[in-house]
Structure formats: structure tokens, C-alpha cells
Amino acid sequence: MRTDKMGSVGQHVEASAWMRTAGGYGKRSYRAYVPHPLKGWDPVLNADDLEALTAADRALISILSLPWTDMGASIADWMTARDESIRSSMIEGVVSTESGLAWARYLDAAGRAVSDENDALTLGAAKQITHAVNLGAQMKADGACRLDDVLDLHRALFAGTRDRAIGGVLRDEPIWVGPPGCLVDDATFVAPPPDRVPGLMSDLIEYLNASRHPAPLKAAVAHAQFETIHPFEDGNGRTGRALIHTVLNAADAARGAVPISTTLSDNRRTYYDALHAAQSVECDRSDALARSAALRSWLRVFNRACQDAAQAAAASARRVEAISTRWQAAGQFRRDSAAARLLPLLPSMPVLDAEMVAKRLGISRKAARRALNSLESTGIVGATGGRRHRRYHTPDLVSVLRRMGPDGGPAGVGRGSRADAPAPAPGRAVPLRQQCQHIGVRSERRCRLPAGHEGQHRYPPDE
């Protein structure tokens, strides 16, 4: 690939690459957008920007100030990570549910493959969010984020899926965003040429480590820059939103995940439009005023999302503490009993069995069954299946898990429609005439999502 040097004014560059065109497959030139480096840049904020930023900061502080009990905090962490992974995936057209994700967690913990691809990807998003929070804690401790950390963050998303080979690998091909099936000339945004990606990522990492911007501003700037770089073949949106959790936790502006994706997914078009505005400015690198103006729309959307997240967290806190109080009142177990030791682990094990409990607590399967039966007798867990293949779930955490299918999983998982999933669900079987006709540059296969879908394309696996 060859790229021209970026001029002193503007951010579009000429590049050439092999790609599919209207006339077939061949090498051609195209125009790509390259963001200015973040190093040495300070956004120029007006009074409205500062007011919104202050409101966002107060909103994040209010989440930190919620009066959690230890049990409540454990439940809240699980619920937030669950909802964030589902909603962040949904923004990209990957649809899963509470029950699907809970069952995927169970299969993963049991060392079994998750056959439903959407559930596997959403499980990957949940692991990615946990990884992002841990990375933030690591940065707070040693003050450093490395490129390998971001690659690991991306790798966590695709581990356990059929796309695991692309996890943690910077792209080596052009990539663009636009209507389903569009060619590069019709794209609404063309990301930087691949040979620019390593340098831009190094600059972003330096910004994460060196910037002293307030946490909401830093998270918003980092997310916009990451999405503009679009460093990976797939999973850029989910990884970029996970990076928000890293920045907030590193700055001590959050403890655990914050329901940002939940609010952004409710206003997806506004979210996309604001990011696009930040990705289309033409100005000199030294023109801080113009660069800040281009970012203003996204800053306001993000600051509003922080405030909405605070309201969602407060509502969740009331629900969570009600669950915690009910569990503690129902389960008057001896402090050293297996049932008492299992109780705080339930949020991380929404579907479980005796073998899983035995391993986690280091007890026999017989003792594990007694503990589960004790929890079942109080209504804290529900059970299904026969004596030999008995599985348990926590109705308070997985409210839609009403019955199990023939294989022990939630009815419908991996077998077509699901009662608690939106219809039609992107990623499910779609008649050929209704499918998106976009053909992948690398796979040379047609996208299998419905025509008109939003988010990135998805291609069938190798035969």
C-alpha cells in the first residue's frame, strides 16, 4: 500500500489498495480520513461545554456515592456488566438476551463451547468489560497503559468465537463505514490507511497515560479517537466503548462498569451522528478551535450519557438492594456453611450445578448439592432437570429464565427464535433475498445480516 504525506491543512489522504469495486476486484486509489494526533492538544471549551462536563463529573461521583452493601455491590457489578455487554453488542447488531448470556456463562464455566454465535460474542463483550475495568485498576496502580493491553482487550471479545483469529490483531486492510453493501466511494467514513494505524495507536496510548484532562473529557476524547482510527477488522465499537470503562476506572471516576452503552444504545442515531461530526473536520493540526468545535457534539452526547447512566445506576441500586435484603432475610444460614459461602458467589454464577459449586468452594459434590438444595428451599435459586443433570439458576438475576429446553439450556437458545429476543434478530437465519449484499474484502463472502442493518457486517465462516 502507498499513502501520500498528509498536508499541513486537512486530514484526508490519498491511498491505494486492493479491494472490490463496481467493476470487479483490483487495486485502486481511495481517500481516507486521518485524525490529528492527540499529543499536545487541549480542547477549547466554552461555557456550555464546561457546564455539561461538570454535570457529567457530578453524575459519575453520584454513582460512586451509592450506599452499596457488600452483597449489593456484587450483584450490581454483575448486572451492570451483563447489561453493558448486551447493549454494547446490540449497537453493533449482535442480539443476545439475559437468558442467552447466562447460559453462555454456564457453558463457558463448564468448559463447553457456546454454539450460539450471538451469545458467544456477547459473552466475549462481558469478559471484555471485566478486562477493561481491571485494566483501569492496573493503570491506577502503575500509571501505564500499553498497546498490548489494548490488543488484549480486543482479544477478550473474540476468544471463544469463530472469529478468534482476528482478536488482538491490528488490521492490514482498508475499512470504511456506510450503507450496507456500499463500496468505498459511497462510504460515509473511510478510516485511516492500515500503515497509519500503529502510529495513531501509539499516540492514543500516550494520551491515555499522559493526559491530565478530567475523566469524562478524557474518556470521550479517547473513544472518539479510537473509533476514528478503527484499528481492528471488527469489534471496534465494542472495544472503544469498553475503553471508556478503562479510562473512568483509571481516573478513580468509577469502580466497576458504568451503564454508558445502555444509554448510548437508546440514542444510537444521535451517537453515530455525533461521532461522525468528530470524524469529518478539515483543519490544520494547530487549529485547536476548529478541532474542538468538531468534537463538541460528541462531548455533549457523552456528557448526557453519563448523566443518564447515573439515573440508571440509582434505579438499579434500589432494585439490587431489594434483592440483597431478600436473600439475606431468606437465607439465615450458619456463617461457615456451604450455603452461606455460596450466596455471595451467585451473581457471577447465574446458572450453575453441583459440580461447579464443588469446584468453586472446594467441597464434595454431595455437600454442594446440599447447599444448593438449601438455597432452593428458600426460593433464592430455582432448579430444573432430573437428579442426574440438575441445574440451578437465580430468578432474581435472570428473570427471563423461566424454563429449560431439552438440552438444559434456555428454551430456544441455538435453535432459532427466542421468546425474549427482539424479532427479527440480526445474525439469525435470513432468507437470501432479504440479506445484506455486502461482500467482505478478505472473506469474499456475503454479509449474512438482514438488508438495512446497522453496525458492522458479519460474514459466514469458512465451509
N, C-alpha and C positions, 0 to 999 in steps of 0.2 A: 504494500500500500504506500502511496505517496501523498503527503499533505503539503500545502503551501504554508509559508510562515504567516502567522496572524499579524495583520496590520495594526498600526497604532490606534486606529479607530474601528470600532465594531468588533463583533465576536463570531462572525461566520467565516468559515474557512472552506476552501475547495479541497476535496479529497477524491480518491478513486479506489474502487474495489470491485471484486466480482460479486454480482448479485443478479437476482431475477428481475427482468424488465418486461415491458409490454411485448417486446419482440422476441423474448427468449432469455437465455442465461448468458451473461457476458460481463466483461469488465467495462465499467463506465464511471464517469465523474459525478459527484453529487456535492451539495452544500450541507455542511454540518455546523452545529452551534457549539462553541467552546466558551464556557464561563470564565470570567477573570478569576485569578487566584484570590483566595481569601486573606492571604498573608498581608499584614499591614493595612487592612481595610477596616474602617469604623463606619457603620451606617449612620446617616444623618437622620435623626428622629425629630419630628415636630411634636407639638403639644398633645395632639390626639394620639400619636404613637406611644408617647411616654405614659399617657393615662391608661391606654389599653395594656401596655406592658406591666404597669403597676398592678392593674386589676388581675392579670394573669398570675403574677407573682403571689398576690394575696390568695388567689384561688388555690394555688399549689400548697401554700402554707396551711390553708384550712384543711386540706386533705391530711397533711402531716399531723394536724392537731386533733384529729378524730379520736375519741376516747376508746381505743380498742382494748379488749381483754386479750390474753394470750391465745385463747381458743378462737375468739372473733378475728384476730389478725390472721391466723392460719387459714380460716375459712375465706376471709376477704381476699387474701393473696391468691388463693386457688381460683375463686370466682372471677377476679379481675383478669388473671392470665387466660382463663378459659374464654371469657367474653372478648378480650382483645384479640386472641388468636382467631376466633370465629369471625369477628367483624373485619379485622385486617385482611383475612383471606377473602371475605365476601366482596371487598372493594375490588379485588382482582378477578372476580368471577368464580372463585372456588367456594362452593357452598357445602358446609357441614352443619351439624347441629350439636346440641348439648349431649344427646344420647350417643351420636356417632363418635364424638370426641372422647366421651367417657369409655366407650367400648374399645376405641383405638388405644387408649392409655392402658386398658386391661391387657389387650393382646401384646402390646409392646413390653409391658412389665413381665408377662409370661414368656417372653422370648419368641413370640409368634408374629408372623407377617400380617400387616394390615392390608387386606385385599382391596378395600375401597380407596381409590386414589385421592378423592377429595378429603376423606377423613385422615389419610396418611399425611397429606400436605398440611392440614390444619393442626394435626399433632406436631408436625415439624415447626409450624408457626408458634405453637405453645412452648416447645422446647427452646425456640429461638428467643422468645420473650424472656424466659428464665435466664438464658445465657446473656442476654442484653443487660438485665438487672445485675447479674453477677459481675459483668464487665464493668458496669458503673461503679460497683463497690470496689473492684480492683483498682480502677482509676483513682478513686478517692483515697485509696491506701498508698499507692505509689506514684500517682500523678501522671501515669503514662498510658497511652493507647497506641497500639502498633497496627500496622497493616495486617499482620497475621491475625490479630484479634477480630478485625472486621471480616476477614476471609472465614474465620471460624464461625462467626455469627451467621454468615450466609450458608456455610456448610451445614449448620444445625437445621436449617429449614428443609433441606433436601435429603438428609440422612434418613434412610428407611423408605425412600420413594424410588420410583423407577428412574428419576432424573438425578440420582445421587452423583453421577459423574460430573455434573456441571457445578456442584456445590463447592464454593470457595475458589472458583477459577475465574479470573478476570477475562472478560470477553475478548475475542480476537477478530470479531466481525462487526460491521456497521449495524446499528439498531435504530429504529425510529418508532414513533407513536402516531397513530392516526386511525381513520375509519377501518373497520375490518376488511382485510384483503387489499389495503391500499399499497401502492408502490411508493418508493422514496419521494418521488416528485409530488405526491398528493399528501404527504405526511404533515401533521400539524407541528411536529417537533422531531428533529433529527439530532441524536445525541453525538457527542464528540467522537471523532475517529478513534479506533482502538489504540493507536500508538500514542494518543494523548492521555489515555486513562491512567497509567501508572503515575505520571507526574501530577495529575489533578488529584489523585487519591493521596499522594504524599502531602500535598498542600492541605487537603482536608484534615488529615491526621494531625498535621502541625497545628492547625486551627483548634482542633479538639483539645490538644494538650496545652496550648499557649494562651488561648483567648481568655480574657477576664470579663467577657460580656455577661450580663445577668442570665440566669439559667433559661428562662423562656425564650429570650432572644437568641442565645447560643443554640438551643435545640431547633428553633425554627430555621435559622441560617444553615445549620449543618444538614437538616433534612432537605431543604431546597437545593443545596449544592450537590448532595448525594444523588437526588433524583435527576438533576441536570446532567451529571456525569454518567449516570446509568451504567455502572461499571460491570454488570453481570448480564449474562444471556437471558436470565429470567429471575424473578424474585426480587427485583429492585424495590418495588413499592413496599413489600412486607419488611424487607431488611432496613429500608430507610425509616419506616415507622418504628421498628424495633430500636433503631439507633436513638430515637427520641428518648426512650426509657433509659438508655445508657447515659446520655447527657444529663438528664434530670437527676438520676441517682448519683452520678459522679459529683454533681454540684450540691448534693445534700438537699435538693429541692423535692425529692421523692424517696420513699422507702418501699421499693417494690414497683410493680407496674401501675400505671395511671390510665384510666379509661379514655385515652385520646382517640384511638381508632374507632371506638364506639360512637363518638360524637362526629368524627370526620365522615364515617360511612353514612350517617344520616343526612349529610350535606355533601354528597360525593361530587356533584357537578360544580358546586362552589369551590370545593377543594381543588379539583382539577384545573378550573379556570384560573384560580389564584396562583397555582404553581406554574401554569403556562405563561402567565404575565411575567413571572420572575425569570422565565427561560427565554425571553424574546427581546430583551433590551439590546439596543445597539448604542454603545457609548465607549468613550475612552476609559482605560483602566483607572485613571486618576480622577475621573468624574464621579466622586462619591455621592453627589446629589442625585444624579440620574440613576445610579445603581440602587440607591436607597429607595427612590420612587418606584422602581420596578418591583422591589421586594415588599412594598407597603401593603398591597392587597393580601399577600400570603401571611404577613405578620398579623394582620387583623383577624384573618380566619383562624390562625393558630392560637392567638390570644383568646379568641372567643371559645375555641375548643377546650382550652384549659379551664375556663370558667364553667362551661357545660360539664366538663369532667368532674369538677368539684361538686356540682349539684348531684351528678350521678353517684359519686362516691358517698355523699351524705345520705342519699336514699338507700344505697346498698348497705351502709353501716347500720341503719335501723333494722333492715331485714336480717343481716348477718348476726347482730347481737340477739335478735329474737331466736334464731336457730341455736346459737351458743347457749342461751339461757335454757331453752327447751331440752337440749342434750344433757346439760349438767343437772337439770332437775329430774330428768327421766332416768339418768344413769347414776344412781347412788352406789357406785362400785367401790370396793376396797382400793385404796390408793395404789397398792402394789399388785393388784390383779391384772391379768392379761387384758381384760375388757377395758380397764381404766387406761392402760398403756396404749391400747389400740385407738381409743377415742380421738386423741389429737392428730392421729395419722389419717383419719378418714378423708379430710379434704384433698389429700394427694392420692387417694385410692377410692374414687367414686364407684368403681366396680371392682370387686375383689373376691377371693376364695380362700379356703383354709390353707392351702399350700403357700399362697402369697403372704398371708399373715404369719405363718410359722417362720418363714424366712426373715421377714422384717423384724419380728420380735425375738427370734432365736429360741422358739419353743417348739414342742411337738405338734403335729397336725391335730392330734386329739385335743390338746389344750387350745389350739387355735379355733377348732370347731366349737368348743365350749364358750369361748369368748364371743364368737360371732352369734351363737345362739342366745347369749345373754343380751347382746345388743338388739337382736331381733325381737326378743320378748318385750323390750321397752319401746319398740317402734322406731328406733334410731336407724336401723337398717332393715331392708326388705330382702326376701330370698326368693329364688326360683330354681327350678331344676330338681332332679332326683337326688337321693342321698349321695350317690357316687359323683355326680357332676353339679353339685350345688354351688350356686354363685350368689353373691350378695351385692346390694347397691344401696346408696344413701339417697332416699327420696327427696330430702331437703335440698340436696345439691344437684341432683339430676331429676328434675321434676317431670320430664317428659319420658323417663324410662319406665313405662307402665307395664310392659310385658316383654318377654324374651322370645326370640324366634327359635326355629328348630335347632340352630347351631349354637344356641346360648347367647347370641348377640341380639341387640335391639331389633325388633321386627322390621324387616325391610333393608337393613344395612347390607350393602354389597349385592342386593338383589333387585335393584330398580327403584321405584318410588318409595318415599319415606313419609309417613303421615305428618311428621313435624317439620318437614323441609319445604321451603318455598317451591312452587312449581311454575314453569319448568326450571329445573336446577341445572345451571351451566355445568358441563362436564359429564352429564348423563348421556345416554344414547340419544342421538338426534338424527332424524331421517336425513339422508344425504342432501335432498333438495332444500332442506332448511339449515344446513350447516354453513358456517363461515367458509369462504373460499380462499382464505389467505394460505399461501404455501411457504413453509419455513425455508430460509436460506440454506441452513445446514441440513435439516432432515429431509427437505424436499417432499414433505407430507402436508396434507391439508389440515388446517385447524379443525378440531372436532367440536368446538363450541357452537352454539346457535348463531345464525347470522344476526349482526347488530349488537353482539355482546360488547360489554365494556371491559377494560383491563387488557392484559396481555393475552396473546394467542397460546393455545395448548395443542400439541401435536400427538398423534398416536405413537406408541412405542414401535421399535423395530419388530418385524414379524419373526 
